[in-house]
Amino acid sequence: MLANFSPTGFFPDAMSHLIIAVICGGAIGLDRQLRGKPVGIRSCTIVVITTAMLVDLGNAATDSSGDPSRVMSAIVSGVGFLGGGVILSQGGRVQGVTTAALVWALAAIGIAIGLSFGLAALALTLTLIVLMIVVDWAENRFPRLRGVPRHQKD
């Protein structure tokens, strides 16, 4: 079952993945927390760390005939459920979709880290932070972007 598992080989990789996960999750969480948004530093960091470690453990637990993509598939499904839990509908207005999408992106970052694509994870982290800053600036500059009123006749 643990055909590829070697504590001496697993530990250094896991530690470097852990460091990158804390940086990525912490950076996105800090941005969210400073903006007063739900899912801040703790939650973002936990999602990225846990996802990276699950991928690491999945890779370590499979032999050459195993399929580590099954771990990633389960993560995507589980995180989709987690993200779905933050979406609310109140009075015909849907809230939390951005947070749910962000949780999904955090899992993608964790998967990239777990697969040893640390630079890709850092690039995705930076891209998400820049995107959130630019969109927030645009929405503040052009308030209509925050929510265009619907003028529909039914």
MARMI-929318 format. One record per residue (C-alpha): x, z, y; residue number from 1; residue in three letters. Coordinates in pm, 1 decimal, decimal comma, padded with zeros to 6 digits. Layout:
N
+----------+----------+----------+-----+------+
:        u :        w :        v : seq : type :
+----------+----------+----------+-----+------+
:        X :        Z :        Y : NUM :  ALA :
...
+----------+----------+----------+-----+------+
***
This chain:
154
+----------+----------+----------+-----+------+
:        u :        w :        v : seq : type :
+----------+----------+----------+-----+------+
:  00000,0 :  00000,0 :  00000,0 :   1 :  MET :
:  00276,0 :  00084,5 :  00243,8 :   2 :  LEU :
:  00506,8 : -00187,5 :  00116,2 :   3 :  ALA :
:  00663,9 : -00265,9 :  00453,9 :   4 :  ASN :
:  00666,8 :  00088,0 :  00583,7 :   5 :  PHE :
:  01005,1 :  00231,9 :  00657,9 :   6 :  SER :
:  01013,9 :  00536,2 :  00885,3 :   7 :  PRO :
:  01352,7 :  00432,8 :  01022,5 :   8 :  THR :
:  01224,0 :  00084,8 :  01111,1 :   9 :  GLY :
:  00878,8 :  00190,3 :  01227,3 :  10 :  PHE :
:  00972,9 :  00474,0 :  01461,4 :  11 :  PHE :
:  01190,9 :  00284,7 :  01715,4 :  12 :  PRO :
:  00935,7 :  00004,1 :  01743,5 :  13 :  ASP :
:  00647,8 :  00248,7 :  01773,8 :  14 :  ALA :
:  00829,0 :  00445,5 :  02045,4 :  15 :  MET :
:  00906,9 :  00136,4 :  02253,2 :  16 :  SER :
:  00545,8 :  00022,5 :  02208,7 :  17 :  HIS :
:  00424,9 :  00365,6 :  02314,2 :  18 :  LEU :
:  00628,9 :  00353,2 :  02635,6 :  19 :  ILE :
:  00501,0 :  00006,1 :  02726,4 :  20 :  ILE :
:  00143,8 :  00113,3 :  02643,6 :  21 :  ALA :
:  00167,9 :  00416,3 :  02873,4 :  22 :  VAL :
:  00302,6 :  00196,9 :  03155,5 :  23 :  ILE :
:  00035,1 : -00071,0 :  03115,9 :  24 :  CYS :
: -00261,8 :  00158,2 :  03057,5 :  25 :  GLY :
: -00145,1 :  00402,0 :  03323,3 :  26 :  GLY :
: -00098,4 :  00130,6 :  03587,2 :  27 :  ALA :
: -00444,5 : -00015,9 :  03535,7 :  28 :  ILE :
: -00598,5 :  00330,7 :  03513,7 :  29 :  GLY :
: -00426,8 :  00440,8 :  03834,1 :  30 :  LEU :
: -00565,6 :  00138,8 :  04017,7 :  31 :  ASP :
: -00913,9 :  00216,3 :  03885,6 :  32 :  ARG :
: -00891,0 :  00586,4 :  03964,0 :  33 :  GLN :
: -00767,3 :  00527,3 :  04319,2 :  34 :  LEU :
: -01071,9 :  00305,1 :  04375,0 :  35 :  ARG :
: -01307,1 :  00574,5 :  04240,5 :  36 :  GLY :
: -01413,9 :  00359,8 :  03945,7 :  37 :  LYS :
: -01509,1 :  00486,0 :  03601,6 :  38 :  PRO :
: -01250,8 :  00457,9 :  03323,6 :  39 :  VAL :
: -00939,5 :  00586,5 :  03498,0 :  40 :  GLY :
: -00584,1 :  00677,9 :  03400,6 :  41 :  ILE :
: -00665,0 :  00881,5 :  03089,7 :  42 :  ARG :
: -00916,2 :  00641,2 :  02939,7 :  43 :  SER :
: -00714,7 :  00326,9 :  03010,3 :  44 :  CYS :
: -00397,6 :  00477,5 :  02870,2 :  45 :  THR :
: -00573,4 :  00608,0 :  02559,8 :  46 :  ILE :
: -00729,8 :  00267,8 :  02483,1 :  47 :  VAL :
: -00397,7 :  00082,2 :  02518,2 :  48 :  VAL :
: -00193,2 :  00340,3 :  02324,4 :  49 :  ILE :
: -00446,1 :  00367,2 :  02043,1 :  50 :  THR :
: -00484,7 : -00008,1 :  02008,1 :  51 :  THR :
: -00107,9 : -00063,9 :  02001,4 :  52 :  ALA :
: -00059,0 :  00208,3 :  01740,6 :  53 :  MET :
: -00342,9 :  00076,3 :  01521,8 :  54 :  LEU :
: -00182,0 : -00268,4 :  01522,3 :  55 :  VAL :
:  00158,8 : -00114,3 :  01446,7 :  56 :  ASP :
:  00014,2 :  00086,0 :  01158,3 :  57 :  LEU :
: -00179,5 : -00215,4 :  01030,7 :  58 :  GLY :
:  00138,8 : -00420,1 :  01025,4 :  59 :  ASN :
:  00329,8 : -00141,6 :  00852,0 :  60 :  ALA :
:  00058,3 : -00090,9 :  00591,7 :  61 :  ALA :
:  00034,4 : -00452,4 :  00476,7 :  62 :  THR :
:  00265,5 : -00634,6 :  00242,8 :  63 :  ASP :
:  00333,1 : -01007,0 :  00254,4 :  64 :  SER :
: -00007,9 : -01081,0 :  00099,8 :  65 :  SER :
: -00195,6 : -00862,1 :  00349,7 :  66 :  GLY :
: -00375,9 : -00979,7 :  00658,8 :  67 :  ASP :
: -00292,4 : -00770,3 :  00968,2 :  68 :  PRO :
: -00540,0 : -00976,5 :  01172,2 :  69 :  SER :
: -00816,1 : -00776,3 :  01002,5 :  70 :  ARG :
: -00701,8 : -00470,1 :  01198,8 :  71 :  VAL :
: -00720,9 : -00668,4 :  01522,2 :  72 :  MET :
: -01068,8 : -00795,9 :  01432,7 :  73 :  SER :
: -01189,4 : -00439,4 :  01376,3 :  74 :  ALA :
: -01035,3 : -00330,7 :  01707,0 :  75 :  ILE :
: -01212,4 : -00607,9 :  01898,4 :  76 :  VAL :
: -01546,0 : -00510,8 :  01740,3 :  77 :  SER :
: -01494,0 : -00139,8 :  01800,1 :  78 :  GLY :
: -01384,6 : -00183,8 :  02158,8 :  79 :  VAL :
: -01681,5 : -00414,0 :  02219,8 :  80 :  GLY :
: -01905,4 : -00128,6 :  02109,9 :  81 :  PHE :
: -01715,5 :  00114,0 :  02334,7 :  82 :  LEU :
: -01740,1 : -00122,8 :  02630,8 :  83 :  GLY :
: -02108,8 : -00182,8 :  02565,8 :  84 :  GLY :
: -02163,8 :  00189,8 :  02608,7 :  85 :  GLY :
: -02064,0 :  00175,7 :  02975,6 :  86 :  VAL :
: -02313,7 : -00096,1 :  03070,4 :  87 :  ILE :
: -02627,4 :  00041,6 :  03235,2 :  88 :  LEU :
: -02941,0 : -00120,2 :  03365,3 :  89 :  SER :
: -03125,7 :  00063,9 :  03639,2 :  90 :  GLN :
: -03412,8 : -00085,6 :  03832,1 :  91 :  GLY :
: -03326,8 : -00439,0 :  03729,5 :  92 :  GLY :
: -02964,6 : -00396,5 :  03838,6 :  93 :  ARG :
: -02691,7 : -00414,0 :  03575,0 :  94 :  VAL :
: -02383,6 : -00196,0 :  03626,1 :  95 :  GLN :
: -02064,5 : -00145,0 :  03430,8 :  96 :  GLY :
: -01999,8 : -00500,9 :  03316,5 :  97 :  VAL :
: -01659,7 : -00511,0 :  03487,4 :  98 :  THR :
: -01565,5 : -00179,2 :  03329,5 :  99 :  THR :
: -01675,5 : -00306,2 :  02987,6 : 100 :  ALA :
: -01470,5 : -00624,1 :  03034,0 : 101 :  ALA :
: -01174,1 : -00414,9 :  03142,0 : 102 :  LEU :
: -01194,2 : -00201,6 :  02827,6 : 103 :  VAL :
: -01182,7 : -00523,1 :  02625,9 : 104 :  TRP :
: -00879,3 : -00640,8 :  02824,3 : 105 :  ALA :
: -00709,8 : -00304,9 :  02762,2 : 106 :  LEU :
: -00749,3 : -00364,5 :  02389,9 : 107 :  ALA :
: -00590,8 : -00708,7 :  02429,8 : 108 :  ALA :
: -00296,0 : -00545,6 :  02604,6 : 109 :  ILE :
: -00263,8 : -00293,0 :  02322,5 : 110 :  GLY :
: -00279,0 : -00567,8 :  02060,8 : 111 :  ILE :
: -00006,9 : -00763,5 :  02241,8 : 112 :  ALA :
:  00211,5 : -00452,4 :  02251,7 : 113 :  ILE :
:  00147,7 : -00376,9 :  01883,8 : 114 :  GLY :
:  00253,2 : -00732,1 :  01797,1 : 115 :  LEU :
:  00576,1 : -00683,5 :  02001,2 : 116 :  SER :
:  00468,0 : -00906,9 :  02287,7 : 117 :  PHE :
:  00557,1 : -00646,7 :  02549,7 : 118 :  GLY :
:  00631,3 : -00897,0 :  02826,3 : 119 :  LEU :
:  00295,1 : -01064,7 :  02772,2 : 120 :  ALA :
:  00128,3 : -00723,2 :  02790,5 : 121 :  ALA :
:  00308,8 : -00643,9 :  03116,1 : 122 :  LEU :
:  00213,6 : -00986,5 :  03256,0 : 123 :  ALA :
: -00152,4 : -00934,0 :  03162,0 : 124 :  LEU :
: -00143,2 : -00588,0 :  03318,3 : 125 :  THR :
: -00000,6 : -00723,3 :  03643,0 : 126 :  LEU :
: -00250,9 : -01009,9 :  03643,1 : 127 :  THR :
: -00544,2 : -00772,0 :  03598,9 : 128 :  LEU :
: -00425,3 : -00540,7 :  03875,7 : 129 :  ILE :
: -00372,9 : -00830,8 :  04116,9 : 130 :  VAL :
: -00712,1 : -00973,5 :  04021,8 : 131 :  LEU :
: -00886,0 : -00641,0 :  04086,0 : 132 :  MET :
: -00709,1 : -00598,9 :  04421,6 : 133 :  ILE :
: -00785,2 : -00954,6 :  04537,4 : 134 :  VAL :
: -01149,6 : -00942,4 :  04430,2 : 135 :  VAL :
: -01195,7 : -00600,0 :  04591,3 : 136 :  ASP :
: -01044,7 : -00734,8 :  04915,6 : 137 :  TRP :
: -01268,8 : -01043,0 :  04903,3 : 138 :  ALA :
: -01579,3 : -00835,3 :  04835,8 : 139 :  GLU :
: -01497,2 : -00607,3 :  05129,3 : 140 :  ASN :
: -01427,9 : -00906,1 :  05355,0 : 141 :  ARG :
: -01737,2 : -01094,9 :  05240,7 : 142 :  PHE :
: -02004,0 : -00836,4 :  05150,7 : 143 :  PRO :
: -02231,6 : -01104,3 :  05009,9 : 144 :  ARG :
: -01991,3 : -01135,6 :  04715,6 : 145 :  LEU :
: -02082,8 : -00782,8 :  04603,0 : 146 :  ARG :
: -02433,0 : -00890,9 :  04512,5 : 147 :  GLY :
: -02621,0 : -01193,9 :  04628,4 : 148 :  VAL :
: -02987,2 : -01108,4 :  04674,0 : 149 :  PRO :
: -03218,1 : -01314,9 :  04458,7 : 150 :  ARG :
: -03498,7 : -01496,9 :  04633,8 : 151 :  HIS :
: -03702,7 : -01616,4 :  04342,0 : 152 :  GLN :
: -04070,0 : -01686,3 :  04319,5 : 153 :  LYS :
: -04213,7 : -01621,9 :  03977,3 : 154 :  ASP :
+----------+----------+----------+-----+------+
***
